[in-house]
Amino acid sequence: MEKTTLTLGMKFETGEGKAKTISIQPCKPNLTAGEVESAMDAFISSDIFAWNPTDKLGASIVERKTTTLL
């Protein structure tokens, strides 16, 4: 049996100048760049994270296939 999992990775710059990635699983398979950018803007403007995201560095969807043998 084969299972496919999609994970959205959003990479931010922190207030300390470091990179921080948030991974969300599962994500929709048909996300657009605009939708992800809007979500990232919401994370930045929310001011709820202790690590203080200040800028968007990138985003990607990772597709992982798992095959169960037994």
PEJO-V769761 format. One record per residue. N is the residue number from 0. RES is the residue in one small letter. PHI is phi in degrees with one decimal (none if undefined). Layout:
{{N,RES,PHI} {N,RES,PHI}}
This chain:
{{0,m,none} {1,e,-112.9} {2,k,-127.9} {3,t,-109.8} {4,t,-122.6} {5,l,-109.3} {6,t,-126.0} {7,l,-92.5} {8,g,-109.7} {9,m,-118.7} {10,k,-106.5} {11,f,-121.2} {12,e,-93.7} {13,t,-95.2} {14,g,-61.5} {15,e,-91.7} {16,g,81.8} {17,k,-99.7} {18,a,-99.8} {19,k,-136.1} {20,t,-112.6} {21,i,-107.8} {22,s,-112.2} {23,i,-123.4} {24,q,-137.4} {25,p,-83.6} {26,c,-121.1} {27,k,-66.9} {28,p,-74.6} {29,n,-113.1} {30,l,-63.1} {31,t,-102.0} {32,a,-60.1} {33,g,-63.4} {34,e,-63.5} {35,v,-68.1} {36,e,-62.5} {37,s,-62.9} {38,a,-63.0} {39,m,-65.6} {40,d,-60.7} {41,a,-64.6} {42,f,-60.4} {43,i,-65.7} {44,s,-80.4} {45,s,-70.3} {46,d,56.3} {47,i,-109.7} {48,f,-100.7} {49,a,-66.1} {50,w,-87.1} {51,n,53.2} {52,p,-65.9} {53,t,-119.0} {54,d,-155.0} {55,k,-90.1} {56,l,-104.9} {57,g,157.6} {58,a,-153.4} {59,s,-154.8} {60,i,-108.9} {61,v,-104.2} {62,e,-102.3} {63,r,-124.3} {64,k,-107.0} {65,t,-119.7} {66,t,-110.5} {67,t,-85.4} {68,l,-93.0} {69,l,-127.7}}
